[in-house]
Amino acid sequence: MFYGKDWKGISIQDFILRVDAYIQWYNERRIKMSLGGLSPLEFRSKNMKDKTIA
């Protein structure tokens, strides 16, 4: 997403917004096979539900 992109002409504010969106995607929505095909957010949510039931 960020590698190999020409950032000339992109404002600092726009760059910050794009990096923030990427970090949010990475931390919350990306699918990880090591988490059973869930996103980190889905995995944490499921894990918390399992702990409250037990």
N, C-alpha and C positions, 0 to 999 in steps of 0.2 A: 504494500500500500504506500509506503513512504520511500522505499529504496528505488533509485533510478528515476525519481520524479524531479522535474525541474521546478524548483520553488521560487524562481525569479518572478517577480510581479505579484507574489502572494504577500498580503500584509501580515504582520506579526499576529494581529488579532485573529485573522482567518486561520493561520497556522496553528495557533493555540486551540481554537475550536476543533480543528481537524484532529489534532493529537488527543484532545479530551474525548472526542467521539470514538477514536480507536481504542483508547484505554478502557472506556466503558464497554465497548464490544468485547475486548479481550478478557476483561474481568467478569463479565456477566453473560454474554450470549454465545461465545464460540463453543463449538462442540468438541468435547474431548473423549476419545475412545477409552482412556484410562479411567474416566469417570462413568463408564457404562454408556457412553453415547449421549450423555447429558451435558448441558452447559454448566459452568461452575455455579451459577446462581440456582439452577434447578437442582443440582446435586446437594448444595447446602440446604436448600429448602426441604428436600426429601429427607435428608439426614436429620434435620431438626425435628421433623414430624415423627420419624422412626424413634428418636430418643424420647419424645414426650409420650409415645404410646407404650414404650417398654417400661 
